[in-house]
Amino acid sequence: MSASIVQPSSKLTPALVALMAFATGLAVASNYYAQPLLHTLADTFGVSTGMAGFIVTAAQLGYAIGLVLLVPLGDLLERRGLIVSMTLLGAIGLMITANAQSITMVLVGTALTALFSVVAQVLLPFAATLAAPEQRGRVVGTIMSGLLLGILLARTVSGVLAGIGSWHTVYWVAAPLLVLTALALWRVLPTHRETTTLRYPQLLASTFRLLAEEPVLRLRALLGALSFTIFSVLWTPMAFLLSSAPYHYSDVSIGLFGLVGAAGALAAGYAGRLADSGHGDRATLQGLLLLLASWLPIAFAESSIIAFIIGILVLDLAVQAVHVSNQSAIYKLRPEARSRLTSAYMTCYFIGGASGSLLSAWAYGHGGWMLVCGLGAALSAIGVVVWLLATRREPATA
């Protein structure tokens, strides 16, 4: 049994939603600064591209661990203090990476930052709790826009800063920015605590029990995992493709591709509005079909940069539509357990991302870009089939 000490919408203003979206994006961005720099990091530390690619996997695995162990604390501890503490600890991880003199220290700093960057997934259910029911989908969509912009613009900012200075520069800029964000959150977030009687071990156990008890959560977690696997299949080997023939792009140029994907944030508001009007399932199906279609232009990436850009845009729009409709559906299940619902869903989501990084690294190494595209298309087709089979039996919303 639990209850909130803050009434919905009583303290949620547009400015606060904007700050929470910014903080969410900045926190998650910390996991992606390395992606356009992978070949530079490989050259700097004298390691293989496969070893450098493990930086991406380490970030996603660290994030998954944080989702399991830290995000459920949002249903137990006072949320403002938890959010600020995790944001500051993430900044420490960035400073470790900034000072790294070996690939091992890069991995340590990356993993630590990723562990605490799950603060984004504490902010998201907090915003959903503060929002009025008729506005919840739109608020979730806004926060998710911040998250996606953080993921994608991280690559652009990282490439630009690396071009101005070195690969260290982005981490030296990002760390103090996280500290300033933590201070702003401390000043404006309302205090909030769920009055649960569960202890921490029981809280963790109940997170997994939710997966067993809620079929909507299981379906949405599977779709989320598939969509982020597909997202990582595209983005993880992109730096290797664009830095080699025929393009030979610099870190700055590779980073600019994040601007293309950032347009996917436009889908968040659309999916959120559909969810608020009772049509979230439509957004899910549209997103899954677009995911499958996106791999056709992406397959021409080695010969047509225009086709590649179109494919990136479509894929990122699709991933965002699926993700926002998924989260809008699960937040209708148990209001008192939103942090645990987020933990269960996002753990599956980022395990999917880590799997996608590993699979795409293997595919690119063994079959080049066309095998990567075949893998992405096959996973996208599986997502469509899963959805159609599930919705034939029963609705996929709560």
N, C-alpha and C positions, 0 to 999 in steps of 0.2 A: 504494500500500500504506500502510495506517495502522493504528494501534493506540491504544487508550486506556490511560492510566496509572491510571484509576480503575475498579475492578470494579463492575458493576451492583449497585445497592442497597447498596453498602458504606458510602456516606455519605449516603444519602437517608432522612431522617426525616420524620415527619408535620409537624413544625414547619418544617423546611426547605421542604417542598412548599408549605406555607401562605405562607411568606415569598415564595417564587418566584411563586406565584399573585398575591399582593398587588402585587409589583413589576411583574409583567406587566400587570396591570390599570391600575396607576397610570401606567405608561409610555404605554400605548395611549390612556388617557383624555385625555392632553394634546392629542390630535388632535380632540377632540369638545367641548371646553369652549365653543367659539364657536357651536355649532349652535342652541341655544335663544336665543342673543343676536343672531342675524343681523339682525333688524329694528332692534334697538337700535344695532348697529354701523353699519348703513346710515344711520340718522338722525344718529348722532354725527358721522360723517365726511362726510355729505352725498352719499352715493353711492346708486346704484340697488340694488334687492334682488338683481338679477342679479350685480352686482359684489360685493356682500356674500356671496352664495352661492359665489363663487369662492374664498373662504377655505376652504370645505370641500374643494373640488377641489385647492387648493394643498396642503392637508394630506395628501390621499390620494396625490397625485403625488410629494410629498416622501417619503412612506412607501415608495412603489414604488421610487424611486431607491435608498433605503437598503436595501431588500430585495435589489436586484441587486448593489450595490457593497459593502455592509457585512456582511450576514448570512453570506455564505460564509466570512468571516474566522473564524467559529466552528470551522471545520474546519482552520484554519491557526494561529491564535494561542491563547495561554493564555486560557481562557474567563473566568475570574474577573476578570482585569484588563480584558479587553475589555468585559465587562458593566458594570463599575463606571465605566469611562471614558465609555461611551456614555450612561449614566444621568446623569452630571454634565454632559455637553455638552447633553443635552436640557433640563436645568434652565436653562442659559444662554439657550436659545431662548425659554423661558417668560418669563424676565426681560426680554428684548427686547420681547416682546409686551406685558408689563405696563407698560412705559414708552412704548409707541407713541403718537405724536402724529398719525399719518396712517394711512390704510388700507394704504399701501405698507409701512410698518414692521410692521403687523399681519401682512401676507402674508409678509414676510421672517422674522419670529419664528416664525410658524406653520410655514413650510417647514423651518426649521432644527430646530425641535422634532420635527417629523415624521420628518426624516431620521434622527435618533438614537433616536427612540422604537421603531425596529425592534429595539432591545435585547430587546423582548418575544419576538421570533422567534429570538433567540440563547438565551434562557432556556428556551424550550420544548423544542428538541431536546436541550439539556443535561439537562433533567429526564428526557426519554425515555431518554437514555444511562445515567443513573444508576439508573433503575428496573429492577427484575427483569422479565423478559419477561412473566410471568403477571400483573404489576401495571401494565404500561405503559399499557394503555388507560385504566385508572382514573386514573393520574397525569396523563396527557395531558388527560383530562376535567376534572380538578381545576384544572390550569393554565388550560385554556380557559374554565372557569367564571370564573376571575379576570379573564381578558381580556374576556369579554362583560360582566361586571359593571362593569369599568372603562369600557367604551364607553358603556354605558347609564346608569350612575349619574353619569358625568361631566356629563350633561345636567341631572340633578337638582341636583347640587352646584353647578354653574355658575349655574343659575337662582336657587337659594337665596342664594348669596353675592352675586350681582348685586343681589338684592332688599335685602340687608343693607347693601351698600356701593355699588359700581358695577361695570361690566363688568371693570374692572382688577383687582378684588379677587380673583377666582378665580385669576388668574395669580400674584398675590403670595403666595397661600396654597400653590399647587401647586409652585412652584419650590423653596422650602426643604424641602417634603415629599419631593421627588425626591432632594435632597441627603442627607437623613437616611436614605432608603431605600438609597442608594448605599453609605453607611457601614455599614449593617447587612449588606448583601450582601458587602462586603469582609471582614467579620468571620466570617461563617458559611459562605460558599460554599467547597467544596473546590477546590483547584487542579486543573486538567484541561487537557490538550492532546493533540490528535490528532497522531501522528507522521507526518504526510504529507510526501511529497517534492515536492509540487507547489508551484510559485511562484504568486504572486497572479494574474497574467494567465492561467495555466493553470487555476487554481482557478475563475476566472470562466467560462472557456470550458467547463470540465467541467460547470458548472451547467446551461448550455443543452444540453450533450450529453446530460445525464440525461433531459431532455424528449424528445429524439429516440430514446433507447434504451429508455425505460420506458413502455409503453402504459398501465399502471395510473396512473402519474404524470400522463400527458396527460389521461386521463379525469377523474381527481380534480381536476386543476387547472381543467379546463373547468367542472366542476360547482361548484367553489369560486368561480370567477369569476362564474358565473351567480347563485349564491346571494347573494353580496355586492353584486352589481349590484341585485338585488331589494331587499335590505336598505336600500341607499342610496336607491333610488327611493321607499321609504316615508319614511325619516327626514329626508332633506334638505329637502323642502318643508313638513315638518310645522309648523315654527314660523310659516310664512306662513299656513297654514290656521287654526291655533289662535289667532293674534293678530288675525284678521279676523272679520267677522260670520259666524255669530251668536255666536261665543264671546268674542272680545276678551280672551283670557287674557293675564296678565302673564308676564314672564320666569320668575318663580318657579313659576307654575302649569304653564307649558309644560315646564319642567325636571322636574316631578314625573312626567311621562309616562315618564321613564326608569325609574322604579320598576316600571312595568308590564312593560316590556321585560326588565327584569332577571330576571324570573321564568324567562326562557328559559335561564338558567344551570342550571336544574334538569335540562334535557335533556342536559347535558354528562356527568353521572355515568351516566345511563341509556345513552347512546350508547357511553361508554367501557366499561361493563360488557358490553354486547352485543359490542363488538369483542374484549374479552378472552375471551369465550366462543365466538368464531368466527362471530358473527352480525352483523358490521358492515354487510354489504350490506342487511340488513333495516332497520337504522337509517337508512341512506341513502334507501331507497325511501319509508319512512314520512315522513321529513323533506321530501322533494320533493313528495309528495302533500299534506302539510299546507301547504306554501308556496302551492300552487295554491289550496287551499281558503280560505286566510286572506284573499284579496282580496274575497271576497263580503261579509263584515262590514265590511271597510275601505271598501268602496264607499259605505257609508251614513254615512261620517264627518261629512258636512256637516249631517246631520239627527239623528244619534244618537251621542252620545258613548259610550254603553255598547257599541254595536256596534263602534265604533272601538277601544275598549280591548280587546275580545275579539279583534279582528283583529290588533292589535299583539302580544298575548300569543302567539297561535298562530304568527304569522310568526317571532317571535324564537325560540320553541321549535324551529321547523323549521330555521331557519338554523343554530342551534347543533348540532342532531342531524346535519345534513349535514356541517358543518365538522369535528366531532370524529371522525366515521366516516371522513372523507377523510384526516385526519392519521394516524389509527391505521393506515390501509391503507398510506400511503406510508412510514411509519417501519419497516415490515417489509421494505422493498426492499433498502437498502444501509446497514447500521448505521454504517459508517465515513464516510458522506456525508450524515448527517442534516441538518447545517446547509445544505448545498447543496440537498438535497431540499426543505427548508423554504423556502429562497430562491426556488426555481423555482415551487413551489406558491403561496406567498404573494405573489409578484410578480404572478402571474395574478389572484390573489384581489383585491388592492387596485387593480389596473388596472380590474378589474370594478367596484369601489367608486367609483372616479373617474368611470368611464363612467356609472354609475347616477346620480351627482350631476348630471352634465351633462345627461343625458337627462331626468331628472325636473324640473330647472329649466326646460328647454325645454318639456316637457309641461305643467307648471303654468302657464307664461306664455302658452301658446297654446290650451290646452283646459281649464284648471282641474283640479280634483281628479279628475274622472271620466276624463280622459285619463291622468293619473298611474296610476289604478287599472287602466285598460286595458293600459297599458305593463307594469305589474307582473304582471298575470295572464298576458299573452302570454309574458313571459320565464319565468315559472314553468312554463307548459305546455311550453316548449322544453326545460327541464331534465328534466321527466318523460320526454319523448320520447327525449332523448339517452340517459338511463339505460336505458330499456327496449330501445333498439336495441343499446346496448353490451353489456348483460348477456345478450342473446339469443345473442351470438357467443361470449362467454367470461366467466368470473367477473371481477368488478371489484376483487378483492383479490389481494395478492401470493401 
